Amino acid sequence: QAHLVESGGGLVQAGGSLRLSCASSGRTFSSDTMAWFRQASGKGREFVAVIDPSGSGIDYGYSLKGRFTVSSDNAKNTGYLQMNSLKPEDTAVYYCATRNRYSLHTYYSQSSYAYWGQGTQVTVSS
């Protein structure tokens, strides 16, 4: 059973940057695909990014590519989400999630992820 802990959220002005971290324990990190989702107040959970443990399978949610960069460090069992040029509409609770890398379910669907972190708040002021 994986245990995920996010960190790095906070308050930032529009145009600023934040780097979120997701530390994983309890499972072999290289066995799992890691994704990031976000949920703004009053809205559903939205797919943000995904990375295969090999680092070769990466994708982003609509309109996020170019501003967000997902990465991982298998030696540290940690995934990262670098967020640049932040906008007020990026304000949300950000979650990391993992699933077995060989899952056949769609990677942008939150229901395909078995393990979730507690979330970290990102607030972007205008």
Backbone as numpy.savetxt, mean C-alpha at the origin, in Angstrom:
# Nx Ny Nz CAx CAy CAz Cx Cy Cz
0.43 -17.09 9.58 -0.42 -15.90 9.58 0.46 -14.65 9.58
0.24 -13.76 8.64 1.05 -12.55 8.54 0.53 -11.48 9.48
1.47 -10.74 10.01 1.14 -9.57 10.84 1.77 -8.37 10.15
0.93 -7.40 9.79 1.39 -6.24 9.03 1.22 -4.98 9.87
2.24 -4.14 9.84 2.20 -2.89 10.58 2.63 -1.75 9.66
1.69 -0.82 9.41 2.01 0.35 8.59 2.56 1.46 9.45
3.34 2.31 8.83 3.83 3.52 9.49 4.15 4.55 8.42
4.35 5.78 8.86 4.77 6.83 7.95 3.69 7.81 7.55
2.47 7.58 8.00 1.41 8.52 7.68 1.58 9.81 8.46
0.75 10.78 8.10 0.82 12.06 8.80 0.12 13.15 8.03
0.38 14.38 8.44 -0.20 15.57 7.82 0.86 16.22 6.94
0.49 16.50 5.70 1.42 17.13 4.78 0.66 18.13 3.92
1.34 19.15 3.47 0.71 20.13 2.60 0.63 19.59 1.17
-0.31 20.10 0.42 -0.43 19.72 -0.98 0.89 19.96 -1.70
1.26 19.01 -2.54 2.54 19.07 -3.21 3.67 18.38 -2.48
3.43 18.02 -1.25 4.46 17.37 -0.45 4.53 15.87 -0.70
5.39 15.22 0.08 5.64 13.78 -0.09 5.58 13.07 1.25
5.24 11.81 1.17 5.30 10.91 2.33 5.74 9.54 1.84
6.41 8.80 2.71 6.72 7.42 2.41 6.12 6.53 3.49
5.24 5.67 3.07 4.63 4.71 3.98 5.44 3.42 3.98
5.49 2.79 5.13 6.17 1.51 5.27 5.17 0.47 5.77
5.41 -0.76 5.40 4.57 -1.86 5.87 5.50 -3.01 6.25
5.66 -3.21 7.53 6.52 -4.28 8.03 5.71 -5.55 8.21
6.23 -6.63 7.66 5.52 -7.91 7.68 6.26 -8.91 8.54
5.51 -9.71 9.28 6.09 -10.80 10.06 5.11 -11.96 10.08
5.61 -13.14 10.41 4.75 -14.29 10.56 4.66 -15.19 9.34
5.01 -14.69 8.18 5.01 -15.48 6.95 6.28 -15.17 6.19
6.61 -16.04 5.26 7.76 -15.78 4.40 7.41 -14.64 3.46
8.12 -13.52 3.62 7.78 -12.30 2.89 7.79 -12.53 1.39
8.75 -13.30 0.91 8.88 -13.52 -0.53 7.81 -14.44 -1.10
6.96 -14.98 -0.26 5.86 -15.83 -0.73 4.60 -15.03 -1.04
4.61 -13.77 -0.68 3.38 -12.98 -0.74 3.49 -11.78 -1.67
2.37 -11.51 -2.32 2.18 -10.26 -3.04 1.67 -9.22 -2.05
2.19 -8.02 -2.14 1.75 -6.94 -1.24 1.03 -5.86 -2.04
-0.07 -5.41 -1.50 -0.83 -4.34 -2.14 -1.09 -3.23 -1.13
-1.39 -2.07 -1.66 -1.80 -0.92 -0.86 -3.20 -0.52 -1.31
-4.02 -0.23 -0.33 -5.36 0.29 -0.57 -5.53 1.54 0.28
-6.53 2.31 -0.05 -6.84 3.48 0.76 -8.34 3.64 0.86
-8.74 4.27 1.94 -10.15 4.50 2.16 -10.36 5.90 2.71
-10.97 6.73 1.91 -11.31 8.08 2.35 -12.59 8.02 3.17
-12.77 9.03 3.99 -13.94 9.07 4.85 -15.22 9.02 4.02
-16.10 8.09 4.34 -17.37 7.99 3.65 -17.32 7.30 2.30
-16.15 6.75 1.94 -16.01 6.10 0.64 -15.55 4.66 0.81
-15.61 3.92 -0.28 -15.15 2.54 -0.25 -13.64 2.46 -0.33
-13.12 1.26 -0.10 -11.69 1.05 -0.15 -11.24 0.97 -1.61
-10.16 1.70 -1.91 -9.69 1.86 -3.28 -8.31 1.24 -3.45
-8.11 0.53 -4.54 -6.81 -0.03 -4.86 -5.82 1.08 -5.19
-4.63 0.98 -4.62 -3.60 1.98 -4.84 -2.43 1.42 -5.64
-1.88 0.30 -5.19 -0.70 -0.26 -5.86 -0.50 -1.70 -5.42
0.24 -2.42 -6.23 0.57 -3.81 -5.91 1.99 -4.10 -6.38
2.67 -4.98 -5.65 4.00 -5.40 -6.04 4.18 -6.87 -5.77
4.71 -7.57 -6.76 5.04 -8.97 -6.63 6.34 -9.08 -5.84
6.51 -10.13 -5.04 7.74 -10.22 -4.25 9.02 -10.24 -5.07
8.92 -10.61 -6.34 10.12 -10.53 -7.18 10.45 -9.10 -7.56
9.48 -8.22 -7.37 9.67 -6.82 -7.73 9.35 -6.51 -9.17
8.99 -7.54 -9.93 8.77 -7.32 -11.35 7.31 -7.06 -11.68
6.42 -7.47 -10.84 5.00 -7.28 -11.11 4.47 -6.11 -10.31
4.32 -4.97 -10.96 3.89 -3.74 -10.29 2.75 -3.12 -11.08
1.78 -2.63 -10.36 0.70 -1.90 -11.00 0.16 -0.87 -10.02
-0.54 0.12 -10.58 -1.06 1.22 -9.78 -2.52 1.45 -10.10
-3.18 2.05 -9.13 -4.54 2.46 -9.36 -4.62 3.59 -10.36
-5.84 3.78 -10.83 -6.06 4.79 -11.87 -5.55 6.15 -11.43
-4.78 6.78 -12.26 -4.26 8.14 -12.12 -3.19 8.29 -11.05
-2.75 7.18 -10.44 -1.73 7.29 -9.40 -0.32 7.06 -9.93
-0.21 6.34 -11.02 1.12 6.09 -11.57 1.75 7.41 -11.97
3.00 7.55 -11.60 3.70 8.81 -11.87 3.85 9.64 -10.62
2.92 9.50 -9.68 3.03 10.19 -8.40 3.40 9.22 -7.28
2.91 8.00 -7.37 3.16 6.99 -6.34 4.13 5.95 -6.87
4.98 5.46 -6.00 5.92 4.40 -6.35 5.91 3.34 -5.27
5.66 2.11 -5.66 5.63 1.00 -4.71 6.95 0.23 -4.83
7.45 -0.24 -3.71 8.68 -1.01 -3.69 8.67 -1.94 -2.49
9.67 -2.80 -2.44 9.77 -3.69 -1.29 11.22 -4.07 -1.07
11.53 -4.40 0.15 12.87 -4.84 0.54 12.70 -6.21 1.20
12.97 -7.26 0.46 12.75 -8.60 0.98 13.65 -8.90 2.18
14.82 -8.30 2.21 15.73 -8.53 3.33 15.18 -7.95 4.63
14.37 -6.91 4.51 13.80 -6.26 5.69 12.34 -6.65 5.91
11.80 -7.50 5.02 10.39 -7.89 5.12 9.48 -6.67 5.18
9.77 -5.70 4.36 9.05 -4.44 4.42 8.71 -3.95 3.02
7.49 -3.46 2.87 7.08 -2.82 1.65 6.96 -1.33 1.86
7.03 -0.60 0.76 7.02 0.86 0.84 6.07 1.43 -0.21
5.52 2.59 0.13 4.74 3.35 -0.83 5.21 4.78 -0.75
5.94 5.21 -1.76 6.41 6.59 -1.86 5.34 7.41 -2.57
4.89 8.45 -1.92 3.83 9.28 -2.48 4.35 10.70 -2.65
4.37 11.16 -3.88 4.84 12.51 -4.21 3.72 13.35 -4.78
3.93 14.64 -4.81 2.94 15.57 -5.37 1.56 15.30 -4.80
1.49 15.17 -3.50 0.23 14.80 -2.87 -0.83 15.88 -3.05
-2.06 15.41 -3.16 -3.20 16.29 -3.35 -4.19 16.09 -2.20
-5.02 17.07 -1.92 -6.01 16.88 -0.86 -6.88 15.63 -1.07
-7.14 15.28 -2.30 -7.96 14.09 -2.56 -7.24 12.78 -2.27
-5.95 12.86 -1.94 -5.23 11.66 -1.51 -5.45 11.38 -0.02
-6.12 12.28 0.66 -6.39 12.10 2.08 -7.22 10.84 2.30
-6.71 9.95 3.15 -7.38 8.67 3.39 -6.59 7.90 4.43
-7.18 6.82 4.88 -6.43 5.82 5.65 -5.84 4.84 4.63
-4.55 4.63 4.74 -3.85 3.76 3.81 -3.56 2.43 4.50
-3.86 1.35 3.79 -3.68 0.01 4.31 -2.74 -0.78 3.41
-1.89 -1.59 4.01 -1.19 -2.59 3.22 -1.86 -3.94 3.46
-1.73 -4.80 2.48 -2.36 -6.11 2.55 -1.50 -7.10 1.78
-1.54 -8.36 2.18 -0.77 -9.38 1.48 -1.62 -10.61 1.19
-1.18 -11.34 0.20 -1.81 -12.60 -0.17 -0.74 -13.49 -0.78
-1.04 -14.76 -0.88 -0.11 -15.67 -1.53 0.16 -15.22 -2.96
1.39 -15.23 -3.35 1.75 -14.71 -4.67 1.14 -15.51 -5.81
0.74 -16.73 -5.54 0.19 -17.56 -6.61 -1.34 -17.52 -6.66
-1.93 -16.63 -5.90 -3.38 -16.50 -5.95 -3.83 -16.13 -7.36
-4.95 -16.71 -7.76 -5.48 -16.44 -9.10 -6.52 -15.33 -9.10
-6.82 -14.81 -7.92 -7.83 -13.75 -7.85 -7.23 -12.43 -8.31
-8.09 -11.55 -8.74 -7.61 -10.28 -9.27 -6.89 -9.48 -8.18
-5.75 -8.94 -8.51 -4.89 -8.31 -7.50 -5.42 -6.96 -7.03
-6.33 -6.36 -7.77 -6.83 -5.05 -7.37 -8.11 -5.18 -6.53
-8.51 -6.40 -6.25 -9.71 -6.62 -5.45 -9.32 -6.86 -4.00
-9.87 -6.07 -3.10 -9.49 -6.20 -1.69 -9.88 -7.56 -1.14
-10.89 -8.17 -1.70 -11.35 -9.47 -1.19 -10.34 -10.58 -1.42
-9.36 -10.36 -2.27 -8.37 -11.40 -2.54 -7.21 -11.40 -1.57
-7.21 -10.47 -0.64 -6.11 -10.34 0.32 -6.52 -10.87 1.68
-5.67 -11.73 2.22 -5.99 -12.40 3.46 -5.51 -11.64 4.69
-4.46 -10.86 4.53 -3.85 -10.21 5.69 -3.81 -8.71 5.49
-4.13 -7.99 6.55 -4.24 -6.54 6.48 -3.56 -5.89 7.68
-2.98 -4.73 7.41 -2.47 -3.93 8.50 -3.59 -3.10 9.11
-3.24 -2.34 10.14 -4.24 -1.57 10.86 -4.56 -0.24 10.18
-3.74 0.16 9.23 -3.95 1.40 8.51 -3.18 2.55 9.12
-2.84 3.52 8.28 -2.17 4.73 8.72 -2.83 5.92 8.02
-3.10 6.95 8.79 -3.82 8.11 8.25 -2.87 9.02 7.49
-3.29 9.39 6.30 -2.59 10.41 5.50 -3.56 11.56 5.27
-3.15 12.74 5.67 -3.97 13.92 5.50 -3.18 14.95 4.72
-3.76 15.40 3.61 -3.11 16.38 2.76 -3.92 17.66 2.83
-3.29 18.72 3.30 -3.97 20.01 3.43 -3.76 20.84 2.18
-4.76 21.65 1.87 -4.67 22.49 0.66 -4.02 23.81 0.96
